[in-house]
Amino acid sequence: MNGLNYILKRILQIIPVIFIISILIFLMLRAIPGDPARLVLGEKATIESIDAMREKLGLNESYVVQYGKFIKGIVSLDLGTSLTYQRPVIELLQSRVKITLMLTLISTFFSLLISFPLGYYAGKYKDSVFDQIIKSGALAAVSMPSFWIGLLLMILFGVKLRWLPVGGWGDTFFEQIRSLILPGLTMSLLTSALLIRNIRNSVVDISNMDYVDFARSKGISERAVKNRHILRNALISTVTLLLMRMAYMLGGSVIIETVFSLPGIGKLMVDSIFGRDYAVVQALVMLFAMIILLINLLTDIIYSFLDPRVKF
């Protein structure tokens, strides 16, 4: 019951945050220079036609009325029509969100696959040659920009070896998965480097704890000590870091989607900002904000269950 109360309390804390974010998004978009009506009609448009378009878009109404319609649209899932694509925004999001979510999940999968064994054994064999190599590799991955890593992978696996497509989005599910491997691997490297360092340091610290020595002195097998005491406690900070990185990957997919020509919501965001497509940008920023808030909520809940010392 305490756990349920804690979750409800955290959900109620999110509501005013969403309200503040919605106001900031609404005001910041309207502070961007440029008239959406003129962008739609072109530079040669007459003043009368521009004014008519502003009336049609509701831009002549007061900010209070526009904000009220914005909130009403979010609640009713009627997010308006895109100026650039001339389609309902909700349809645009439905077709693009899937790509970005799949990219994030594949990146997370690669991150876990790379970081857990390397981080654990680097910590277990602290200061060995293996540990030095892993630490140097993690430092190199953190230091290099993701678009540069992406270009290197494209040249190696796409151009030289011809194993994987260098960009675009396939028609079949198999082709789509293949088209996400290189961008997913690119996006996972920074997260993997951060996780490796975190897991390695956690394993080193926890292995030196008294309760681990006490468990070994009681005759508990090394495998049980590793699973029950070392890995479980290392998971607490690792899960928190991983979930926060997932939120970052969703928001930071813009560069990767642009480099690999993936039609996800990151690329849609860039195109919509340059096109002053208010309805799409508002919907996307709100979507990003809500996803990050939900991931934060999930992080707190998982953390509470992993660490019994955390009080509901």
Backbone bond lengths (Angstrom), bond angles and torsions (degrees), N, CA, C in turn:
res aa  C-N    CA-C-N  psi(-1)  N-CA   C-N-CA  omega(-1)  CA-C   N-CA-C  phi
1 M - - - 1.474 - - 1.530 111.26 -
2 N 1.367 114.22 -39.54 1.456 118.32 177.36 1.513 111.17 -61.49
3 G 1.342 115.34 -37.98 1.454 119.79 179.06 1.512 111.36 -64.18
4 L 1.351 117.22 -41.70 1.467 120.64 179.02 1.525 110.98 -64.76
5 N 1.314 117.01 -40.91 1.469 120.88 177.78 1.524 111.14 -62.11
6 Y 1.335 114.88 -39.33 1.460 119.10 179.79 1.526 110.32 -63.42
7 I 1.364 116.19 -43.83 1.469 120.01 -179.23 1.529 110.45 -64.03
8 L 1.351 116.80 -44.45 1.466 120.53 179.11 1.530 111.11 -62.12
9 K 1.328 115.37 -39.96 1.467 119.81 178.96 1.520 111.21 -63.33
10 R 1.331 116.71 -41.67 1.470 120.36 179.45 1.528 110.76 -67.70
11 I 1.347 117.60 -36.62 1.472 120.49 178.34 1.532 109.99 -65.07
12 L 1.333 116.46 -42.29 1.474 119.79 179.61 1.524 111.02 -64.88
13 Q 1.336 116.92 -31.66 1.472 119.67 178.32 1.529 111.45 -69.25
14 I 1.334 116.53 -24.20 1.466 120.20 -178.07 1.527 111.70 -74.14
15 I 1.332 117.57 -32.33 1.468 121.54 -173.16 1.540 112.57 -57.00
16 P 1.350 119.98 -51.91 1.478 117.59 178.27 1.526 113.18 -64.32
17 V 1.341 117.01 -28.91 1.473 119.56 177.38 1.533 109.83 -64.85
18 I 1.335 116.21 -43.65 1.477 120.06 178.26 1.526 110.03 -61.77
19 F 1.316 116.74 -40.38 1.466 120.79 179.86 1.538 110.70 -61.67
20 I 1.332 116.89 -45.62 1.478 120.48 179.65 1.527 110.59 -64.86
21 I 1.327 116.30 -42.30 1.469 119.91 179.72 1.525 110.42 -61.56
22 S 1.337 116.82 -41.92 1.476 119.61 -178.81 1.526 110.89 -61.82
23 I 1.338 117.52 -39.20 1.476 120.61 178.59 1.531 110.44 -65.40
24 L 1.327 115.56 -44.80 1.470 119.65 -179.55 1.530 111.19 -61.94
25 I 1.333 116.21 -44.20 1.469 119.99 179.34 1.523 110.46 -60.79
26 F 1.326 116.28 -45.86 1.470 121.46 -177.48 1.536 110.62 -61.20
27 L 1.320 116.84 -46.94 1.470 120.01 -176.62 1.528 112.06 -72.32
28 M 1.328 117.34 -40.16 1.466 120.03 -177.60 1.527 111.26 -66.16
29 L 1.323 117.06 -37.25 1.473 119.28 178.73 1.522 111.19 -63.84
30 R 1.317 116.49 -39.00 1.461 119.70 -178.82 1.525 112.33 -77.49
31 A 1.334 116.39 -12.75 1.465 119.62 175.57 1.523 112.22 -84.33
32 I 1.346 117.26 -11.12 1.464 120.31 179.19 1.524 108.78 -70.45
33 P 1.345 118.35 131.04 1.470 120.49 179.63 1.532 111.24 -62.47
34 G 1.337 115.60 148.70 1.466 120.26 178.32 1.515 111.96 113.51
35 D 1.328 115.27 143.52 1.463 121.21 -178.80 1.528 108.74 -103.90
36 P 1.344 118.98 117.97 1.469 120.40 179.86 1.530 112.48 -57.40
37 A 1.337 117.34 -36.24 1.469 120.28 -178.85 1.535 110.61 -64.12
38 R 1.312 116.63 -41.11 1.475 119.75 179.02 1.537 110.31 -68.24
39 L 1.336 116.81 -36.87 1.472 119.42 178.14 1.516 111.60 -63.58
40 V 1.339 116.36 -36.62 1.463 120.10 -179.56 1.520 110.31 -70.17
41 L 1.343 116.59 -42.98 1.469 120.36 -173.11 1.526 113.36 -88.67
42 G 1.329 117.78 -18.99 1.455 120.02 -179.40 1.514 112.24 96.46
43 E 1.340 115.24 168.32 1.464 121.18 -175.54 1.525 112.97 -68.75
44 K 1.331 118.25 -23.90 1.456 121.13 -176.30 1.529 112.97 -88.72
45 A 1.302 117.82 4.33 1.466 121.09 -177.64 1.537 110.81 -67.97
46 T 1.328 115.73 146.77 1.464 120.39 178.65 1.522 110.17 -80.37
47 I 1.320 114.79 162.70 1.468 119.55 179.67 1.523 110.42 -62.54
48 E 1.361 116.04 -37.69 1.468 119.50 -179.42 1.535 111.16 -64.20
49 S 1.340 116.07 -43.72 1.468 118.57 -178.52 1.533 110.91 -68.30
50 I 1.332 115.93 -35.43 1.474 119.12 177.89 1.524 110.17 -65.62
51 D 1.344 115.65 -42.91 1.460 118.63 179.56 1.524 111.23 -64.28
52 A 1.356 115.77 -38.37 1.469 119.09 178.03 1.525 110.91 -64.54
53 M 1.328 116.32 -39.40 1.468 119.55 178.89 1.529 110.72 -67.77
54 R 1.323 117.21 -38.74 1.466 120.08 177.46 1.525 110.47 -62.12
55 E 1.347 115.04 -38.54 1.465 119.39 177.82 1.528 110.47 -64.93
56 K 1.327 115.08 -41.87 1.465 119.92 -179.68 1.528 111.60 -64.17
57 L 1.326 115.86 -38.02 1.466 120.23 -179.19 1.520 113.03 -81.99
58 G 1.313 116.51 -7.89 1.462 120.02 179.74 1.508 113.53 81.12
59 L 1.348 117.12 15.57 1.461 120.02 -176.71 1.521 112.86 -78.79
60 N 1.336 117.49 -14.01 1.468 120.12 178.35 1.525 111.84 -84.22
61 E 1.326 116.58 -9.35 1.469 119.40 179.70 1.528 109.78 -78.43
62 S 1.320 115.62 163.34 1.477 119.01 179.86 1.518 110.21 -66.60
63 Y 1.332 116.01 159.51 1.464 120.90 179.22 1.535 111.49 -60.94
64 V 1.321 115.85 -34.27 1.473 119.18 -179.04 1.532 109.84 -63.52
65 V 1.337 115.88 -45.00 1.470 119.86 -179.83 1.533 109.80 -66.12
66 Q 1.340 116.23 -43.44 1.468 119.31 179.94 1.538 110.82 -62.12
67 Y 1.335 116.10 -41.56 1.467 118.89 -179.61 1.535 110.66 -66.38
68 G 1.348 115.76 -39.15 1.464 119.68 178.31 1.527 110.87 -60.68
69 K 1.335 116.96 -41.89 1.468 120.16 178.74 1.532 110.59 -67.35
70 F 1.345 115.76 -35.28 1.470 120.52 178.35 1.525 110.83 -61.67
71 I 1.332 116.32 -47.62 1.472 120.65 179.58 1.527 111.17 -65.98
72 K 1.327 115.46 -41.84 1.479 119.32 179.49 1.534 110.21 -60.95
73 G 1.344 115.95 -39.34 1.457 120.34 179.23 1.517 112.24 -64.30
74 I 1.358 116.16 -39.23 1.475 119.66 179.18 1.519 110.37 -64.45
75 V 1.329 115.40 -45.53 1.474 120.03 -177.73 1.524 111.30 -63.59
76 S 1.350 116.48 -39.57 1.472 120.39 -176.82 1.525 112.83 -92.74
77 L 1.362 116.37 4.38 1.478 122.48 -177.32 1.523 112.22 58.05
78 D 1.324 116.70 27.13 1.461 121.66 172.96 1.538 106.18 -106.89
79 L 1.321 116.29 92.09 1.458 121.01 -171.54 1.515 113.42 -92.41
80 G 1.304 116.47 13.36 1.462 120.00 177.07 1.520 112.77 87.21
81 T 1.345 114.27 -169.18 1.470 120.89 -177.01 1.525 109.25 -117.76
82 S 1.309 116.20 138.65 1.464 120.99 179.15 1.529 110.65 -72.16
83 L 1.336 115.85 131.29 1.469 119.74 177.19 1.520 110.57 -68.00
84 T 1.310 116.64 -38.81 1.464 121.27 -175.00 1.519 112.11 -75.19
85 Y 1.322 116.88 -46.21 1.466 121.01 -173.85 1.528 113.00 -97.11
86 Q 1.332 117.25 -10.93 1.472 121.69 -178.94 1.534 111.26 53.28
87 R 1.306 115.08 44.04 1.470 121.63 177.67 1.520 108.29 -136.90
88 P 1.329 118.04 154.05 1.462 119.24 174.83 1.536 110.70 -57.28
89 V 1.326 115.51 136.24 1.467 120.01 -177.26 1.519 111.38 -60.24
90 I 1.319 116.95 -37.03 1.468 120.23 -177.79 1.528 110.64 -61.94
91 E 1.349 117.01 -34.63 1.472 120.27 177.44 1.530 110.85 -68.61
92 L 1.342 115.34 -40.42 1.467 119.18 178.13 1.523 111.32 -60.61
93 L 1.338 115.22 -44.74 1.471 119.61 -178.61 1.519 110.93 -64.55
94 Q 1.327 116.77 -41.57 1.468 119.97 -177.95 1.522 111.32 -60.42
95 S 1.331 116.62 -38.45 1.462 119.29 -177.65 1.525 111.97 -78.83
96 R 1.353 118.02 -25.20 1.471 120.46 -176.12 1.519 114.05 -96.77
97 V 1.337 116.67 -32.50 1.479 119.83 -176.02 1.522 111.34 -59.94
98 K 1.323 115.55 -38.36 1.466 120.52 -178.91 1.534 111.15 -55.69
99 I 1.322 116.95 -42.28 1.468 120.84 -177.52 1.531 110.64 -66.18
100 T 1.330 116.31 -46.92 1.474 119.71 -178.84 1.528 111.17 -66.20
101 L 1.330 117.16 -39.02 1.474 119.36 178.47 1.521 111.03 -65.06
102 M 1.345 116.74 -42.06 1.466 120.15 178.73 1.532 110.01 -63.42
103 L 1.326 116.27 -40.29 1.475 120.46 178.38 1.531 110.47 -62.46
104 T 1.326 116.65 -43.21 1.468 120.34 -179.75 1.528 111.54 -65.82
105 L 1.335 116.86 -41.37 1.469 119.94 -179.65 1.528 111.35 -66.26
106 I 1.327 116.44 -41.54 1.473 119.19 178.58 1.528 109.95 -65.72
107 S 1.321 117.38 -39.93 1.468 120.80 177.50 1.524 110.68 -62.28
108 T 1.336 115.91 -41.39 1.467 119.73 178.52 1.518 111.19 -63.99
109 F 1.332 115.49 -41.40 1.476 120.25 178.51 1.530 110.42 -60.10
110 F 1.327 116.74 -48.20 1.471 120.18 178.15 1.533 111.11 -61.17
111 S 1.324 116.46 -39.80 1.472 120.32 -179.04 1.523 110.91 -61.16
112 L 1.334 116.22 -45.06 1.468 120.16 179.60 1.518 110.95 -65.97
113 L 1.331 115.18 -42.62 1.463 120.79 -177.89 1.531 111.11 -61.58
114 I 1.320 116.17 -38.57 1.471 120.23 -177.13 1.525 111.56 -82.08
115 S 1.327 116.50 -44.74 1.461 119.75 -165.94 1.526 114.87 -78.73
116 F 1.342 117.81 -38.03 1.468 118.17 -172.86 1.524 112.96 -64.99
117 P 1.340 119.46 -53.00 1.480 117.02 179.50 1.519 112.62 -64.94
118 L 1.336 117.65 -42.29 1.463 119.47 -178.25 1.527 111.41 -66.53
119 G 1.331 116.87 -43.63 1.465 120.65 -179.71 1.516 111.87 -64.73
120 Y 1.341 115.87 -41.89 1.470 119.11 -177.54 1.533 111.08 -66.27
121 Y 1.340 116.52 -49.06 1.465 118.53 -176.73 1.529 112.12 -72.39
122 A 1.335 117.59 -27.48 1.467 119.52 173.81 1.526 110.07 -65.08
123 G 1.341 116.11 -38.97 1.465 119.94 178.03 1.515 111.99 -72.89
124 K 1.336 116.27 -38.86 1.465 120.06 -178.74 1.527 110.79 -65.72
125 Y 1.342 116.61 -40.44 1.469 120.48 179.85 1.523 109.23 -106.39
126 K 1.306 115.01 56.34 1.467 122.01 -177.42 1.531 111.62 -54.98
127 D 1.346 115.23 137.11 1.472 123.91 177.06 1.528 113.57 68.55
128 S 1.334 117.66 8.30 1.465 119.57 175.09 1.533 109.52 -80.10
129 V 1.323 116.16 175.03 1.472 120.54 177.38 1.541 109.65 -61.48
130 F 1.334 115.56 -41.60 1.462 120.37 178.89 1.536 110.60 -59.16
131 D 1.332 115.71 -44.35 1.474 120.44 179.21 1.532 110.68 -61.85
132 Q 1.329 116.65 -42.20 1.478 119.86 -179.21 1.530 110.81 -64.64
133 I 1.345 116.26 -40.74 1.473 120.03 179.97 1.526 110.39 -64.42
134 I 1.335 116.73 -44.86 1.468 121.02 -178.80 1.529 110.41 -64.12
135 K 1.326 117.31 -42.74 1.471 120.09 179.84 1.527 110.85 -64.35
136 S 1.331 117.27 -40.28 1.470 120.52 178.93 1.522 110.42 -66.54
137 G 1.338 116.59 -41.64 1.469 120.09 178.70 1.522 111.78 -63.61
138 A 1.335 116.39 -41.13 1.470 120.14 178.87 1.526 110.81 -64.71
139 L 1.315 115.99 -39.63 1.469 119.87 178.83 1.529 110.78 -65.01
140 A 1.329 116.40 -39.94 1.470 120.23 178.61 1.532 110.51 -64.98
141 A 1.338 117.14 -41.26 1.476 120.70 -179.75 1.527 111.30 -64.65
142 V 1.338 116.66 -36.58 1.469 120.30 179.03 1.528 110.65 -70.18
143 S 1.331 116.44 -33.48 1.466 121.00 -173.09 1.522 113.06 -78.44
144 M 1.341 118.23 -27.91 1.464 120.31 -174.56 1.526 111.45 -87.90
145 P 1.344 118.68 137.47 1.466 120.31 177.44 1.525 111.46 -67.07
146 S 1.325 116.09 146.43 1.464 120.24 -173.79 1.531 112.28 -64.26
147 F 1.341 117.57 -35.68 1.467 117.92 -178.26 1.532 110.99 -66.58
148 W 1.354 117.00 -31.51 1.458 120.99 177.96 1.526 110.63 -69.19
149 I 1.335 116.34 -43.21 1.467 120.18 176.39 1.526 109.77 -61.06
150 G 1.326 116.07 -42.07 1.460 120.55 179.17 1.517 111.90 -59.90
151 L 1.325 117.06 -43.26 1.463 120.53 179.52 1.531 111.21 -64.67
152 L 1.336 116.81 -39.43 1.473 120.06 178.28 1.532 110.90 -63.34
153 L 1.337 116.22 -43.59 1.468 119.80 179.28 1.530 111.02 -65.85
154 M 1.324 116.48 -37.11 1.473 119.98 177.74 1.528 110.90 -62.32
155 I 1.328 115.86 -43.36 1.478 119.99 -178.96 1.528 110.36 -65.54
156 L 1.364 115.98 -44.14 1.470 119.96 -176.09 1.530 112.31 -71.00
157 F 1.369 116.11 -56.90 1.471 119.54 -172.50 1.532 113.65 -88.32
158 G 1.320 116.81 -21.92 1.463 119.05 -178.51 1.510 113.33 -97.14
159 V 1.344 116.71 -47.12 1.468 120.28 -174.52 1.532 111.70 -89.85
160 K 1.341 117.79 -49.69 1.468 120.66 -176.91 1.529 112.20 -74.42
161 L 1.341 116.52 -56.54 1.467 120.47 -174.87 1.528 113.32 -87.40
162 R 1.332 117.12 -21.88 1.484 122.58 -179.77 1.533 112.47 57.34
163 W 1.338 116.44 36.75 1.455 120.32 178.85 1.533 111.85 -86.02
164 L 1.323 116.30 -34.32 1.465 120.16 -172.86 1.525 110.75 -134.78
165 P 1.343 117.54 152.88 1.476 119.75 177.56 1.530 110.73 -67.82
166 V 1.314 116.11 147.05 1.476 119.94 -177.84 1.525 112.21 -90.59
167 G 1.319 118.46 -4.46 1.463 119.62 178.98 1.518 111.29 177.69
168 G 1.323 115.33 175.50 1.463 120.85 178.28 1.515 112.28 87.57
169 W 1.326 115.32 179.41 1.459 123.09 -175.67 1.520 108.22 -129.73
170 G 1.320 118.01 121.32 1.462 121.32 -175.78 1.518 113.92 -70.78
171 D 1.351 115.27 170.71 1.474 120.89 179.75 1.525 111.96 -88.70
172 T 1.332 117.55 -38.09 1.462 120.85 -179.41 1.531 109.87 -96.42
173 F 1.329 116.34 164.74 1.466 120.63 -179.30 1.529 110.68 -61.54
174 F 1.336 115.98 -40.77 1.470 119.54 -179.85 1.534 110.43 -61.94
175 E 1.332 115.82 -44.40 1.470 119.54 179.70 1.531 110.96 -64.85
176 Q 1.324 115.98 -36.73 1.473 119.62 179.82 1.531 111.23 -65.83
177 I 1.339 116.04 -41.81 1.470 119.54 177.61 1.530 110.18 -63.23
178 R 1.335 116.72 -42.41 1.477 119.86 178.69 1.531 110.83 -62.05
179 S 1.332 116.21 -38.99 1.472 119.28 -177.83 1.532 111.80 -71.34
180 L 1.345 117.27 -14.94 1.468 120.13 -179.64 1.529 112.94 -96.02
181 I 1.336 117.17 -9.93 1.477 119.13 -174.75 1.537 111.34 -64.50
182 L 1.328 117.68 -51.10 1.469 119.67 -178.58 1.538 112.49 -65.37
183 P 1.344 118.38 -48.59 1.474 116.57 177.10 1.525 112.67 -63.71
184 G 1.349 116.55 -35.03 1.465 119.26 178.76 1.518 111.33 -65.56
185 L 1.328 116.15 -42.44 1.463 120.49 178.44 1.529 110.43 -65.01
186 T 1.323 116.23 -40.93 1.468 120.27 178.97 1.524 110.82 -60.30
187 M 1.329 115.00 -47.98 1.467 119.08 -176.08 1.525 111.79 -70.01
188 S 1.339 116.48 -23.29 1.476 119.30 -175.78 1.526 112.62 -81.64
189 L 1.330 118.10 -19.97 1.463 119.32 -171.58 1.523 113.21 -63.26
190 L 1.324 116.73 -43.97 1.467 118.79 179.04 1.530 110.65 -64.02
191 T 1.342 115.75 -44.64 1.467 119.38 178.06 1.527 110.95 -61.63
192 S 1.331 116.41 -41.55 1.471 120.35 179.10 1.523 110.43 -60.70
193 A 1.331 116.68 -43.67 1.467 120.42 -179.17 1.528 110.98 -61.09
194 L 1.333 116.07 -43.36 1.467 119.59 -179.89 1.527 111.10 -67.14
195 L 1.351 116.07 -40.54 1.464 119.56 179.74 1.526 111.21 -66.94
196 I 1.331 116.45 -40.62 1.474 119.84 179.83 1.531 109.96 -58.15
197 R 1.328 116.04 -48.20 1.472 119.45 -179.69 1.522 110.94 -61.80
198 N 1.338 116.15 -41.48 1.464 120.24 -179.10 1.533 111.30 -66.07
199 I 1.344 116.57 -46.53 1.470 120.21 -178.94 1.530 110.07 -65.40
200 R 1.325 115.44 -44.70 1.470 119.86 -179.31 1.529 111.06 -57.72
201 N 1.346 116.36 -49.06 1.468 119.66 -178.81 1.532 111.46 -66.36
202 S 1.339 116.60 -36.85 1.470 119.67 178.99 1.512 110.72 -65.00
203 V 1.352 116.04 -44.19 1.470 119.88 -179.77 1.527 110.66 -62.56
204 V 1.336 117.02 -41.44 1.467 120.70 178.67 1.528 110.43 -62.15
205 D 1.334 116.39 -47.73 1.474 119.94 -178.23 1.520 111.95 -65.02
206 I 1.338 116.55 -46.15 1.465 120.24 -175.23 1.530 110.83 -69.12
207 S 1.343 116.16 -35.83 1.471 119.49 -179.54 1.521 112.13 -62.36
208 N 1.333 117.12 -24.81 1.476 120.93 -179.62 1.529 112.62 -92.25
209 M 1.332 116.83 1.94 1.466 119.50 -179.36 1.538 110.86 -72.96
210 D 1.329 114.63 151.40 1.466 119.81 -178.53 1.525 112.04 -63.94
211 Y 1.345 116.67 -37.82 1.465 117.99 -175.68 1.532 111.84 -67.97
212 V 1.341 117.64 -24.64 1.470 120.38 175.66 1.523 109.81 -71.89
213 D 1.343 116.30 -44.00 1.476 119.61 176.09 1.524 110.89 -62.50
214 F 1.345 114.76 -37.69 1.473 119.00 179.37 1.531 110.60 -64.78
215 A 1.329 116.62 -40.70 1.472 120.34 179.12 1.525 110.21 -63.14
216 R 1.332 116.76 -41.61 1.473 119.66 178.73 1.524 110.58 -65.73
217 S 1.353 116.09 -38.77 1.473 119.20 -178.42 1.529 111.86 -66.35
218 K 1.336 117.11 -21.91 1.472 119.69 178.53 1.520 111.77 -82.64
219 G 1.334 116.54 -0.61 1.460 119.54 177.22 1.519 113.94 90.15
220 I 1.332 117.27 9.89 1.477 119.86 177.77 1.523 108.84 -67.68
221 S 1.317 115.50 137.97 1.467 119.63 -177.10 1.525 110.74 -61.52
222 E 1.333 115.68 153.97 1.463 121.12 -179.00 1.530 111.31 -61.57
223 R 1.340 115.70 -35.20 1.462 119.59 178.89 1.533 111.18 -64.23
224 A 1.351 115.94 -42.10 1.465 119.91 179.17 1.531 110.78 -66.92
225 V 1.332 116.17 -39.32 1.472 119.38 177.62 1.516 110.32 -61.48
226 K 1.326 115.66 -42.03 1.464 120.10 -179.30 1.532 110.73 -63.96
227 N 1.352 116.43 -48.56 1.469 119.41 -174.35 1.527 112.66 -73.29
228 R 1.356 116.25 -44.17 1.466 119.48 -173.15 1.526 113.17 -80.60
229 H 1.309 116.86 -36.80 1.466 119.03 -170.81 1.530 113.06 -107.83
230 I 1.332 116.51 -46.91 1.470 117.48 -173.72 1.529 111.44 -80.98
231 L 1.349 116.54 -57.17 1.469 118.77 -175.30 1.527 112.08 -65.82
232 R 1.320 117.43 -41.52 1.462 120.18 -177.82 1.534 111.28 -61.24
233 N 1.311 116.63 -44.28 1.469 119.32 179.78 1.526 111.64 -72.27
234 A 1.335 116.31 -32.13 1.469 118.82 176.65 1.526 110.74 -67.76
235 L 1.349 115.70 -26.32 1.473 119.94 -178.67 1.526 112.26 -66.07
236 I 1.329 117.74 -29.44 1.469 120.63 -172.54 1.528 110.88 -58.34
237 S 1.309 116.43 -55.24 1.465 118.45 -179.90 1.521 111.38 -73.86
238 T 1.348 117.01 -28.96 1.462 120.16 -178.00 1.524 111.54 -68.85
239 V 1.339 116.46 -42.96 1.465 119.86 179.12 1.528 110.42 -62.23
240 T 1.325 116.10 -41.87 1.463 119.54 177.95 1.529 110.87 -59.86
241 L 1.323 115.79 -47.22 1.469 119.85 -179.60 1.525 111.00 -64.66
242 L 1.335 117.19 -40.83 1.467 120.32 -178.44 1.526 111.49 -63.53
243 L 1.334 116.63 -45.01 1.472 119.61 -179.29 1.531 110.97 -65.31
244 M 1.324 116.22 -38.54 1.471 118.49 177.39 1.526 110.51 -65.89
245 R 1.319 116.88 -36.29 1.465 120.05 177.62 1.530 110.76 -68.49
246 M 1.345 117.74 -33.54 1.466 120.13 176.93 1.521 110.19 -62.58
247 A 1.326 116.14 -41.26 1.471 119.63 177.28 1.518 110.31 -62.88
248 Y 1.329 115.65 -40.83 1.463 119.07 178.99 1.530 110.94 -66.27
249 M 1.336 116.27 -40.04 1.465 119.51 -178.58 1.522 111.04 -63.86
250 L 1.337 117.05 -37.53 1.473 119.65 177.66 1.520 110.40 -62.13
251 G 1.333 115.55 -45.77 1.462 119.00 -179.31 1.516 113.25 -76.46
252 G 1.333 115.87 -28.90 1.462 119.47 -176.91 1.512 114.32 -95.41
253 S 1.338 116.35 16.13 1.469 119.52 -179.70 1.524 112.35 -75.68
254 V 1.333 116.82 -5.94 1.471 121.06 -175.82 1.528 110.58 -56.95
255 I 1.334 117.36 -49.98 1.468 121.23 -175.29 1.527 110.41 -65.28
256 I 1.331 116.31 -46.87 1.466 120.01 -177.31 1.528 110.58 -64.30
257 E 1.326 117.29 -43.20 1.472 120.14 179.95 1.527 111.03 -65.06
258 T 1.320 116.58 -33.74 1.470 119.37 177.97 1.519 110.89 -70.47
259 V 1.354 116.82 -44.62 1.469 120.65 -179.14 1.528 110.85 -62.08
260 F 1.343 117.14 -41.81 1.466 120.66 -175.68 1.541 112.59 -98.56
261 S 1.327 117.50 10.54 1.484 122.40 177.18 1.522 112.05 53.53
262 L 1.316 116.33 44.18 1.470 120.66 177.37 1.530 109.02 -93.13
263 P 1.321 118.20 129.25 1.470 120.42 -177.98 1.527 113.29 -81.62
264 G 1.315 117.65 56.47 1.463 121.73 179.34 1.516 111.87 -91.55
265 I 1.332 116.90 -171.20 1.461 119.83 -176.98 1.526 111.75 -75.42
266 G 1.335 118.09 -21.03 1.467 120.21 176.40 1.512 110.91 -64.84
267 K 1.329 116.69 -48.00 1.470 120.68 178.74 1.537 110.35 -67.20
268 L 1.340 115.84 -37.07 1.462 119.39 177.65 1.529 110.82 -61.38
269 M 1.337 116.19 -37.81 1.462 120.74 178.96 1.533 110.98 -61.85
270 V 1.320 116.71 -47.96 1.474 120.41 -179.39 1.529 110.51 -60.33
271 D 1.333 116.98 -48.44 1.472 120.65 -178.95 1.530 110.93 -61.57
272 S 1.316 116.78 -38.03 1.468 120.66 -176.94 1.528 111.80 -72.35
273 I 1.333 116.93 -35.33 1.473 119.34 178.23 1.522 109.92 -65.55
274 F 1.333 117.10 -45.17 1.462 119.53 179.71 1.526 111.01 -66.73
275 G 1.343 117.97 -28.74 1.459 121.44 -179.87 1.520 113.36 -90.28
276 R 1.347 118.39 5.83 1.480 122.74 -177.08 1.529 110.58 50.80
277 D 1.305 116.26 38.52 1.464 120.96 -179.28 1.530 107.71 -84.26
278 Y 1.339 116.13 82.38 1.463 122.21 -172.24 1.530 112.60 -52.63
279 A 1.323 115.90 -47.91 1.471 119.64 -173.62 1.530 111.04 -59.99
280 V 1.326 116.75 -42.26 1.472 119.94 -178.34 1.527 110.72 -71.33
281 V 1.335 116.72 -44.77 1.471 119.64 -177.88 1.526 110.25 -63.35
282 Q 1.322 116.76 -44.55 1.474 119.84 178.50 1.520 111.04 -57.90
283 A 1.326 115.69 -47.05 1.469 119.63 -178.21 1.526 110.92 -63.85
284 L 1.336 117.08 -41.78 1.464 120.00 -177.67 1.530 112.02 -67.97
285 V 1.327 116.37 -44.02 1.475 118.88 -179.33 1.528 109.85 -64.73
286 M 1.315 116.86 -40.64 1.469 119.47 176.87 1.523 110.42 -63.01
287 L 1.338 116.55 -40.14 1.465 120.17 179.29 1.528 110.83 -62.68
288 F 1.344 116.56 -46.91 1.471 120.55 178.09 1.534 110.37 -58.72
289 A 1.342 115.66 -45.99 1.469 119.85 -177.39 1.523 110.88 -61.80
290 M 1.331 116.30 -43.18 1.467 119.50 -177.68 1.531 111.04 -69.26
291 I 1.334 116.77 -36.73 1.468 119.03 177.44 1.526 110.36 -63.49
292 I 1.342 116.32 -43.71 1.467 119.91 -179.79 1.523 110.83 -64.36
293 L 1.333 116.90 -39.97 1.466 119.70 177.73 1.529 111.09 -64.24
294 L 1.329 116.43 -41.46 1.465 119.90 179.19 1.530 111.20 -65.41
295 I 1.340 116.38 -38.97 1.465 119.29 178.22 1.532 110.37 -66.36
296 N 1.327 116.89 -38.83 1.471 119.54 175.64 1.523 111.16 -60.84
297 L 1.340 114.99 -42.77 1.466 119.73 178.04 1.523 110.50 -61.19
298 L 1.344 115.78 -46.25 1.462 120.64 179.85 1.532 110.72 -61.90
299 T 1.340 115.99 -39.05 1.467 120.51 179.02 1.523 110.97 -60.70
300 D 1.330 116.09 -46.51 1.468 120.06 -179.55 1.520 111.52 -62.32
301 I 1.343 115.36 -40.40 1.473 118.76 -177.97 1.530 110.62 -67.43
302 I 1.339 116.09 -46.97 1.469 119.81 -179.87 1.526 110.32 -62.78
303 Y 1.329 116.25 -42.45 1.471 121.17 179.46 1.527 110.13 -58.71
304 S 1.323 116.27 -41.38 1.464 120.07 -179.07 1.519 111.85 -63.63
305 F 1.342 116.25 -37.01 1.457 119.39 -179.06 1.534 112.11 -78.61
306 L 1.344 116.34 -32.25 1.461 119.24 -179.87 1.520 112.05 -73.27
307 D 1.336 115.69 -34.90 1.463 119.66 -177.75 1.523 109.42 -114.59
308 P 1.328 118.50 102.04 1.474 121.51 -177.90 1.527 113.01 -61.51
309 R 1.343 117.19 -17.77 1.472 118.75 -179.33 1.521 111.79 -71.76
310 V 1.362 116.57 -19.04 1.457 119.73 178.75 1.513 108.91 -76.10
311 K 1.325 116.31 125.16 1.461 120.82 -176.54 1.521 110.56 -88.86
312 F 1.333 115.27 137.31 1.463 120.08 172.90 1.512 108.97 -69.98
